Amino acid sequence: MKLDLDVAQAKDVADILRRAADAYAESAQDCVANWQDKNCGRAWTRIAGVLETAAVRIEQIVNQEGLA
């Protein structure tokens, strides 16, 4: 997956991070399904969580500072 952070508005960054988080979460699920190992996708799950948290924080900043 390629992340294109060349966006027109600051609020678009949160959407991009969410799409990346979804892709990593899906990769984690695929890993678990393919390898039958609950821990094999753990890194991707953690990364997805960090990206989702970043997306939430960016939305808060955009809304608080009127950057939408």
KEBATOR-134513 format. One record per residue: residue number from 1; residue in one letter; x, y, z of N, C-alpha, C, O, CB in turn. Coordinates in steps of 0.2 Angstrom, whole numbers, plus 2048, in hexadecimal, padded with zeros to 3 digits. Atoms other than C-alpha are relative to their C-alpha. Glycine has a CB too. Example, Ala and Ser with C-alpha at 12.3 -4.5 7.8 and 13.67 -1.06 7.14 Angstrom:
# residues 2
{atom 1; A; {804; 7FA; 800}; {83E; 7EA; 827}; {804; 806; 800}; {809; 805; 803}; {7FB; 800; 806}}
{atom 2; S; {7FC; 7FA; 7FF}; {844; 7FB; 824}; {7FC; 805; 803}; {7FF; 80B; 804}; {802; 802; 7F9}}
***
This chain:
# residues 68
{atom 1; M; {804; 7FA; 800}; {800; 800; 800}; {804; 806; 800}; {80A; 806; 803}; {7FB; 800; 806}}
{atom 2; K; {7FC; 7FA; 800}; {806; 811; 7FC}; {7FC; 806; 803}; {7F6; 807; 802}; {802; 802; 7F9}}
{atom 3; L; {804; 7FB; 7FD}; {801; 820; 807}; {802; 807; 7FC}; {808; 808; 7FC}; {802; 801; 807}}
{atom 4; D; {7FF; 7FA; 804}; {7FF; 830; 7FD}; {7FE; 806; 805}; {7F7; 807; 806}; {7FC; 801; 7F9}}
{atom 5; L; {802; 7FB; 7FB}; {7FF; 83E; 80A}; {800; 807; 7FD}; {800; 80C; 800}; {805; 801; 806}}
{atom 6; D; {801; 7FA; 803}; {7FE; 84C; 7FD}; {7F9; 801; 7FF}; {7F5; 7FF; 7FB}; {804; 800; 7F9}}
{atom 7; V; {807; 7FF; 7FF}; {7ED; 852; 802}; {7FF; 808; 7FF}; {803; 80C; 801}; {7FD; 7FD; 806}}
{atom 8; A; {802; 7F9; 801}; {7E3; 862; 7FF}; {7FF; 803; 807}; {7FF; 809; 808}; {7FA; 801; 7FC}}
{atom 9; Q; {802; 7FD; 7F9}; {7DD; 864; 811}; {803; 7FB; 806}; {804; 7F5; 805}; {7F8; 800; 800}}
{atom 10; A; {7FD; 804; 7FA}; {7E4; 85F; 822}; {7FB; 7FA; 802}; {7FE; 7F5; 804}; {801; 805; 806}}
{atom 11; K; {805; 805; 7FE}; {7D4; 855; 826}; {801; 7FA; 7FC}; {7FF; 7F4; 7FE}; {7F9; 803; 800}}
{atom 12; D; {7FF; 806; 804}; {7D8; 849; 818}; {806; 7FB; 802}; {805; 7F5; 801}; {802; 802; 7F9}}
{atom 13; V; {7FB; 804; 7FD}; {7E7; 843; 821}; {7FE; 7FA; 805}; {800; 7F4; 804}; {806; 804; 804}}
{atom 14; A; {804; 805; 7FB}; {7DC; 83A; 82E}; {7FD; 7FA; 7FC}; {7FE; 7F4; 7FE}; {7FB; 803; 804}}
{atom 15; D; {803; 805; 804}; {7D3; 831; 820}; {806; 7FB; 7FD}; {805; 7F5; 7FD}; {7FC; 803; 7FA}}
{atom 16; I; {7FA; 804; 803}; {7E4; 82B; 818}; {802; 7FB; 806}; {804; 7F5; 804}; {805; 804; 7FE}}
{atom 17; L; {7FD; 804; 7FB}; {7EA; 825; 829}; {7FB; 7FA; 802}; {7FD; 7F4; 804}; {801; 804; 806}}
{atom 18; R; {805; 805; 7FF}; {7DA; 81B; 82C}; {800; 7FB; 7FB}; {7FF; 7F5; 7FC}; {7F8; 803; 800}}
{atom 19; R; {7FF; 805; 805}; {7DB; 813; 81B}; {806; 7FB; 801}; {806; 7F5; 800}; {800; 803; 7F9}}
{atom 20; A; {7FA; 804; 7FE}; {7ED; 80D; 820}; {7FE; 7FC; 806}; {801; 7F6; 806}; {806; 805; 801}}
{atom 21; A; {801; 804; 7FA}; {7E7; 807; 831}; {7FB; 7FA; 7FE}; {7FD; 7F5; 800}; {7FC; 805; 805}}
{atom 22; D; {804; 806; 802}; {7D9; 7FD; 829}; {804; 7FB; 7FC}; {803; 7F5; 7FD}; {7FA; 803; 7FB}}
{atom 23; A; {7FC; 805; 804}; {7E6; 7F5; 81C}; {804; 7FC; 805}; {805; 7F6; 804}; {804; 804; 7FB}}
{atom 24; Y; {7FB; 803; 7FC}; {7F2; 7F1; 82A}; {7FB; 7FB; 805}; {7FE; 7F5; 806}; {803; 804; 805}}
{atom 25; A; {805; 805; 7FC}; {7E3; 7E9; 835}; {7FE; 7FA; 7FC}; {7FE; 7F5; 7FE}; {7FA; 804; 802}}
{atom 26; E; {802; 805; 804}; {7DE; 7DF; 826}; {806; 7FB; 7FF}; {805; 7F5; 7FF}; {7FD; 803; 7F9}}
{atom 27; S; {7FA; 804; 801}; {7F0; 7D9; 823}; {801; 7FC; 807}; {803; 7F6; 806}; {806; 805; 7FF}}
{atom 28; A; {800; 804; 7F9}; {7F0; 7D4; 836}; {7FB; 7FA; 800}; {7FD; 7F4; 801}; {7FF; 804; 806}}
{atom 29; Q; {805; 805; 801}; {7E0; 7CA; 833}; {802; 7FA; 7FB}; {802; 7F4; 7FD}; {7F9; 802; 7FF}}
{atom 30; D; {7FE; 804; 806}; {7E7; 7C2; 823}; {806; 7FB; 803}; {806; 7F5; 802}; {802; 803; 7FA}}
{atom 31; C; {7FA; 804; 7FE}; {7F7; 7BD; 82C}; {7FE; 7FB; 805}; {800; 7F5; 805}; {805; 805; 804}}
{atom 32; V; {802; 804; 7FB}; {7EE; 7B5; 83B}; {7FC; 7FA; 7FC}; {7FD; 7F4; 7FE}; {7FB; 803; 805}}
{atom 33; A; {804; 806; 803}; {7E2; 7AB; 82F}; {805; 7FC; 7FC}; {804; 7F6; 7FC}; {7FB; 804; 7FB}}
{atom 34; N; {7FB; 804; 805}; {7F1; 7A6; 823}; {804; 7FB; 804}; {806; 7F6; 803}; {803; 804; 7FC}}
{atom 35; W; {7FB; 803; 7FC}; {7FD; 7A1; 831}; {7FD; 7FC; 806}; {800; 7F8; 809}; {805; 804; 802}}
{atom 36; Q; {804; 803; 7FB}; {7F0; 79B; 83E}; {804; 802; 807}; {805; 7FE; 80B}; {800; 7F9; 7FF}}
{atom 37; D; {7FC; 7FE; 7FA}; {7FB; 7A5; 84B}; {7FD; 807; 802}; {7FE; 80C; 7FE}; {808; 800; 7FE}}
{atom 38; K; {803; 7F9; 7FE}; {7F3; 7B3; 855}; {805; 805; 801}; {803; 80B; 800}; {7FC; 7FE; 807}}
{atom 39; N; {7FB; 7FB; 7FF}; {803; 7BC; 857}; {803; 803; 7FA}; {806; 808; 7FA}; {805; 7FE; 805}}
{atom 40; C; {7FC; 7FE; 807}; {809; 7BD; 845}; {7FE; 807; 7FE}; {802; 80A; 7FB}; {7FF; 7FB; 7FB}}
{atom 41; G; {803; 7F9; 802}; {7FE; 7CD; 842}; {800; 805; 805}; {7FE; 80B; 804}; {7F9; 7FF; 7FD}}
{atom 42; R; {800; 7FB; 7FB}; {801; 7D5; 852}; {803; 807; 7FE}; {801; 80C; 800}; {804; 7FD; 806}}
{atom 43; A; {7FD; 7FA; 802}; {80D; 7E2; 84B}; {7FC; 804; 7FC}; {7FB; 80B; 7FD}; {807; 7FF; 7FC}}
{atom 44; W; {804; 7FC; 804}; {801; 7E7; 83E}; {7FA; 803; 803}; {7F8; 808; 802}; {7FE; 7FC; 7FA}}
{atom 45; T; {805; 7FE; 7FC}; {7F3; 7E8; 84A}; {802; 806; 804}; {7FE; 80B; 805}; {7FD; 7FB; 805}}
{atom 46; R; {7FE; 7FA; 7FC}; {7FD; 7F4; 855}; {801; 806; 7FC}; {800; 80B; 7FE}; {807; 7FE; 804}}
{atom 47; I; {7FF; 7FA; 804}; {802; 7FF; 847}; {7FA; 803; 7FE}; {7F9; 809; 7FD}; {804; 7FE; 7F9}}
{atom 48; A; {807; 7FD; 802}; {7F0; 800; 841}; {7FD; 804; 806}; {7FA; 809; 805}; {7FB; 7FA; 7FF}}
{atom 49; G; {802; 7FC; 7FA}; {7EC; 806; 853}; {803; 807; 800}; {800; 80B; 802}; {801; 7FC; 806}}
{atom 50; V; {7FC; 7FA; 7FF}; {7F9; 813; 853}; {7FD; 805; 7FA}; {7FC; 80B; 7FC}; {808; 7FF; 7FF}}
{atom 51; L; {802; 7FC; 805}; {7F3; 819; 842}; {7F9; 803; 801}; {7F7; 809; 800}; {800; 7FD; 7F9}}
{atom 52; E; {807; 7FE; 7FE}; {7E1; 81A; 848}; {800; 805; 805}; {7FC; 80A; 805}; {7FC; 7FA; 802}}
{atom 53; T; {7FF; 7FB; 7FB}; {7E6; 824; 857}; {802; 806; 7FD}; {800; 80C; 7FF}; {805; 7FD; 806}}
{atom 54; A; {7FD; 7FA; 804}; {7F0; 830; 84C}; {7FA; 803; 7FC}; {7FA; 809; 7FC}; {806; 7FE; 7FC}}
{atom 55; A; {806; 7FD; 804}; {7E0; 832; 841}; {7FC; 804; 805}; {7F9; 809; 803}; {7FD; 7FB; 7FC}}
{atom 56; V; {805; 7FD; 7FB}; {7D5; 836; 850}; {803; 807; 803}; {800; 80C; 803}; {7FF; 7FB; 806}}
{atom 57; R; {7FD; 7F9; 7FD}; {7E2; 843; 857}; {800; 805; 7FA}; {7FF; 80B; 7FC}; {807; 7FE; 802}}
{atom 58; I; {7FF; 7FB; 805}; {7E4; 84B; 846}; {7F9; 803; 7FF}; {7F8; 809; 7FE}; {802; 7FD; 7F9}}
{atom 59; E; {806; 7FD; 800}; {7D1; 84D; 845}; {7FE; 805; 805}; {7FB; 80A; 804}; {7FB; 7FA; 800}}
{atom 60; Q; {801; 7FB; 7FA}; {7D0; 855; 856}; {804; 806; 7FF}; {801; 80C; 800}; {803; 7FC; 806}}
{atom 61; I; {7FC; 7FA; 801}; {7DE; 861; 851}; {7FC; 804; 7FB}; {7FB; 80A; 7FB}; {807; 7FE; 7FE}}
{atom 62; V; {803; 7FD; 805}; {7D5; 865; 841}; {7FA; 804; 802}; {7F8; 809; 800}; {7FE; 7FB; 7FA}}
{atom 63; N; {807; 7FD; 7FD}; {7C4; 868; 84A}; {802; 806; 805}; {7FE; 80B; 804}; {7FC; 7FA; 803}}
{atom 64; Q; {7FE; 7FB; 7FB}; {7CC; 872; 858}; {802; 806; 7FD}; {801; 80C; 800}; {804; 7FD; 805}}
{atom 65; E; {7FC; 7FB; 803}; {7D6; 87D; 84D}; {7FC; 803; 7FA}; {7FF; 808; 7F7}; {807; 7FF; 7FF}}
{atom 66; G; {803; 7FE; 806}; {7C9; 87F; 83F}; {803; 7FF; 7FA}; {803; 804; 7F5}; {7FE; 807; 801}}
{atom 67; L; {7FC; 801; 806}; {7D4; 878; 832}; {7FD; 7FC; 7FB}; {7FF; 7FA; 7F6}; {806; 7FC; 802}}
{atom 68; A; {804; 804; 805}; {7C6; 86E; 829}; {7FF; 804; 7FA}; {7FC; 801; 7F5}; {7FA; 7FE; 803}}
***
